[in-house]
């Protein structure tokens, strides 16, 4: 096939009464450079109506400072994208670049990512898991959407989600400290019982230390109205630790929003892109996401794009 038959429309000369209108030489030279192994430079320059001397002068020229910076930032963005396994969109990539010493604006980073074909993993619809249709006692909503406490161990949120595997469902219960959005407790099992949520609570207590003092000045543990959280098993542990018990109001889809946000991120950034052969495979993958990535690396928008562990370290340094 002749070269002329494979030219994109953008390079076909457009005749005008006063001569021929061509695309800018910069664009044509770039096209030639990308296809040097397909045809000779002489052939391409002749067909495209540019001079060989002009092409070789273009190849020898020194890139501008702006071009060099653009290439360096694009390479850094590609590295970040690979390191976080494609989980970041442009706001978090921008935050990471700034943390690495690159002064740039968020819109420029978004443009670079579009041009390089780099995008975050896409979302899927989130599905509610827990069953609130039961006759067990429920608690007052003490949290009342106060999602930004000033200290750690003041407000915890808890919830359950499910993860599909070829062996069947794997259920995940999580406890999150709203101060830093850190996941302080979690447990996984093939059944969704009160033991699942109590085990997550026990991990949180072990990690944070047993909490003492009256509930009026201590920790509030908030959840939805799921039967696991309304169970005597769970309530008893809260009472033993003097933790105030709180539940979302019926029909309040925003009452436990931080936990639903965490699960949406987990599904979007990990689960929906995996095909777990076994529950053990899923457990190992989720453990890595929570402990190695989410708590220690992932930049959280509610924290000014700082990871939960770093946010707590900053708080501890400021309160010594």
C-alpha positions in Angstrom: 0.0 0.0 0.0 1.3 3.4 -1.0 2.1 6.0 1.7 -0.5 8.4 0.4 -3.2 5.9 1.0 -2.4 5.7 4.7 -2.3 9.4 5.5 -4.9 10.6 8.1 -7.3 13.2 6.8 -5.6 15.9 8.8 -2.5 15.7 6.5 -4.3 15.7 3.1 -3.5 19.1 1.6 -6.4 21.5 1.2 -6.4 23.4 -2.1 -7.3 27.1 -2.1 -7.3 29.7 -4.9 -4.1 31.2 -3.7 -2.2 28.0 -3.0 -2.1 25.0 -0.7 -3.0 25.1 3.0 -0.9 22.7 5.2 -0.9 21.7 8.8 1.8 23.3 11.0 5.3 21.7 10.3 5.6 20.8 14.0 2.7 18.4 13.8 3.9 16.9 10.5 7.4 16.4 11.8 6.1 14.6 14.9 4.1 12.3 12.6 7.2 11.5 10.5 9.3 10.8 13.6 6.8 8.2 14.8 6.9 6.4 11.5 10.6 6.4 10.6 10.7 2.6 10.6 7.8 2.3 8.1 9.0 4.6 5.3 12.0 6.7 4.4 12.2 10.2 5.6 12.5 11.4 2.0 9.3 9.6 1.0 7.3 11.1 3.8 8.7 14.6 3.4 7.9 14.6 -0.3 4.3 13.3 0.1 3.6 15.7 3.0 5.2 18.7 1.4 7.9 19.5 3.9 11.6 19.8 3.5 14.0 17.2 4.8 16.3 20.0 6.0 13.4 21.4 8.0 12.7 17.9 9.5 16.3 17.3 10.5 16.6 20.8 12.0 13.4 20.1 14.0 15.0 16.8 15.3 18.2 18.7 16.4 16.5 21.5 18.2 16.7 21.7 22.0 13.3 21.1 23.8 12.0 24.2 25.6 11.9 24.3 29.4 8.1 24.0 29.3 8.4 20.8 27.1 11.0 19.3 29.4 8.9 20.1 32.5 5.8 18.6 30.8 7.6 15.4 30.0 9.0 15.1 33.5 5.6 15.6 35.1 4.0 13.1 32.8 6.6 10.5 33.7 6.1 11.3 37.4 2.3 10.9 37.0 2.8 7.6 35.3 5.0 6.4 38.1 2.4 7.5 40.7 -0.4 5.8 38.8 1.5 2.6 38.8 2.5 2.8 42.4 -1.1 3.3 43.6 -2.4 0.6 41.2 -4.5 3.1 39.2 -6.6 4.1 42.3 -5.9 7.9 42.1 -7.8 10.5 40.0 -6.2 13.9 39.2 -6.9 15.6 42.7 -4.9 12.9 44.6 -2.2 12.7 41.9 -1.8 16.5 42.2 -1.5 16.2 45.9 1.1 13.5 45.6 3.1 15.6 43.1 3.1 18.6 45.4 4.2 16.4 48.3 7.1 15.3 46.1 8.2 18.9 45.5 6.5 19.6 42.1 4.8 23.0 42.0 1.8 22.6 39.6 -1.9 23.3 39.5 -4.6 20.7 39.7 -6.1 21.6 36.3 -2.7 21.1 34.6 -2.3 17.7 36.2 -5.8 16.7 35.0 -4.9 17.8 31.4 -1.6 15.8 31.5 -3.5 12.7 32.6 -6.1 13.1 29.8 -3.4 13.5 27.2 -1.5 10.5 28.5 -4.7 8.4 28.8 -4.3 7.9 32.5 -7.5 7.6 34.6 -8.6 6.3 38.0 -10.5 3.1 38.2 -14.2 3.6 37.6 -17.0 3.5 40.2 -19.8 1.0 40.5 -23.0 1.2 42.3 -22.8 0.6 46.1 -25.2 -1.9 47.6 -26.4 -1.8 51.2 -25.7 -5.0 53.1 -27.0 -4.9 56.7 -30.6 -5.8 57.6 -32.4 -3.3 59.7 -35.8 -5.1 59.7 -35.7 -6.6 63.2 -37.3 -6.2 66.6 -34.1 -5.7 68.5 -33.5 -2.5 70.5 -32.0 0.4 68.7 -30.0 3.5 69.9 -30.5 7.2 69.6 -28.5 9.0 67.0 -25.8 10.6 69.2 -23.5 11.2 66.3 -26.0 13.3 64.4 -23.7 13.6 61.4 -20.9 15.2 63.4 -18.2 13.6 61.3 -15.2 15.8 62.2 -14.2 15.3 65.8 -11.2 17.3 67.1 -9.5 14.3 68.8 -8.9 10.6 68.1 -11.1 8.0 69.8 -14.0 10.4 70.1 -16.2 9.1 67.3 -16.1 5.7 65.6 -18.2 4.5 62.7 -18.9 0.9 62.0 -20.5 -1.0 59.1 -20.5 -4.3 57.1 -20.1 -5.0 53.4 -19.7 -8.0 51.2 -17.1 -9.2 48.7 -17.9 -11.8 46.0 -15.5 -14.8 45.6 -15.9 -18.1 43.6 -16.4 -19.8 47.0 -19.3 -17.5 47.9 -19.6 -14.2 49.8 -17.0 -12.9 52.2 -18.3 -10.4 54.7 -16.2 -7.5 55.9 -16.9 -5.5 59.1 -15.0 -2.3 59.7 -14.5 0.3 62.4 -13.2 3.7 61.4 -12.0 6.5 63.6 -13.7 9.7 62.2 -10.9 11.9 63.4 -8.4 10.6 60.9 -10.6 8.3 58.8 -8.2 5.5 59.8 -9.6 1.9 59.8 -8.8 0.9 63.4 -10.6 -2.4 63.4 -11.8 -5.0 60.9 -12.8 -8.6 60.6 -13.8 -11.0 57.7 -15.9 -14.1 57.7 -18.1 -16.2 55.5 -21.2 -15.5 57.7 -22.6 -12.2 58.8 -23.2 -12.7 62.5 -22.7 -10.6 65.6 -19.3 -12.2 66.0 -18.2 -10.5 62.8 -18.9 -7.0 64.2 -17.6 -7.8 67.7 -14.3 -9.0 66.3 -13.9 -5.8 64.4 -14.6 -3.9 67.6 -12.1 -6.0 69.6 -9.4 -5.2 67.1 -10.2 -1.5 67.4 -10.0 -1.7 71.2 -6.7 -3.6 71.1 -5.2 -1.2 68.6 -6.3 2.0 70.4 -6.1 0.6 74.0 -9.0 -0.1 76.3 -11.0 3.0 76.8 -12.0 4.1 80.3 -14.2 6.8 81.7 -17.9 7.7 81.6 -19.6 7.5 78.2 -20.7 11.2 78.5 -17.1 12.3 78.0 -15.7 9.3 76.1 -16.1 7.5 72.8 -19.3 7.3 70.7 -19.5 4.2 68.5 -22.0 4.7 65.6 -23.5 2.3 63.1 -26.6 1.7 61.1 -29.5 -0.3 62.5 -28.3 -3.7 61.3 -29.2 -6.6 63.5 -25.6 -7.4 64.2 -25.1 -4.0 65.8 -28.4 -4.2 67.7 -27.5 -7.7 69.1 -27.0 -8.2 72.8 -23.5 -9.5 72.0 -22.4 -6.2 70.5 -24.2 -4.0 73.0 -22.7 -5.9 75.9 -19.2 -5.2 74.7 -19.9 -1.5 74.3 -21.3 -1.3 77.8 -18.3 -3.2 79.2 -16.0 -0.6 77.7 -18.3 2.3 78.6 -18.7 3.3 75.0 -21.8 5.3 74.1 -24.0 3.5 71.6 -25.3 5.4 68.5 -27.3 4.4 65.5 -28.5 6.2 62.3 -32.2 7.2 62.1 -34.4 5.0 60.0 -34.3 6.1 56.3 -31.3 8.4 56.9 -29.0 7.5 54.0 -26.3 10.0 55.1 -26.2 8.9 58.8 -23.2 6.7 58.3 -21.8 8.4 55.2 -18.0 8.1 56.1 -18.3 4.3 56.3 -20.2 4.1 53.0 -17.6 6.3 51.4 -14.9 3.9 52.6 -16.7 0.9 51.2 -17.3 2.7 47.9 -13.5 3.4 47.6 -12.7 -0.2 48.5 -15.0 -1.5 45.8 -14.0 1.0 43.2 -10.3 0.8 43.7 -9.9 -2.9 44.5 -12.8 -5.4 44.6 -14.5 -4.6 41.3 -11.2 -5.2 39.5 -10.5 -8.6 41.0 -11.8 -12.1 40.5 -11.2 -13.9 43.8 -10.9 -17.7 43.5 -11.1 -18.2 47.3 -12.1 -16.3 50.4 -8.5 -16.5 51.6 -7.3 -14.8 48.4 -9.9 -12.0 49.0 -8.8 -11.7 52.7 -5.1 -11.2 51.7 -6.0 -8.7 49.1 -8.3 -6.7 51.4 -5.7 -6.8 54.2 -3.1 -5.3 51.9 -5.6 -2.6 50.8 -6.5 -1.5 54.3 -3.3 -1.8 56.2 -0.6 -1.1 53.5 -2.5 1.3 51.3 -5.6 3.0 52.7 -4.3 3.7 56.3 -0.7 4.5 55.3 -0.6 5.7 51.7 -3.9 6.8 50.3 -4.4 10.6 50.3 -7.8 11.3 51.9 -9.8 14.3 50.6 -11.4 15.0 54.0 -7.9 15.3 55.5 -6.5 17.8 53.0 -5.1 14.9 50.9 -3.0 13.5 53.7 -3.0 9.7 54.5 -4.7 8.8 57.8 -1.5 7.6 59.5 0.3 10.8 58.6 -2.6 12.9 59.8 -2.5 11.2 63.2 1.3 11.6 63.4 0.9 15.3 62.7 -1.7 15.6 65.4 0.5 13.7 67.9 3.5 16.0 67.2 1.3 19.1 67.7 0.0 17.9 71.0 3.1 16.7 72.8 
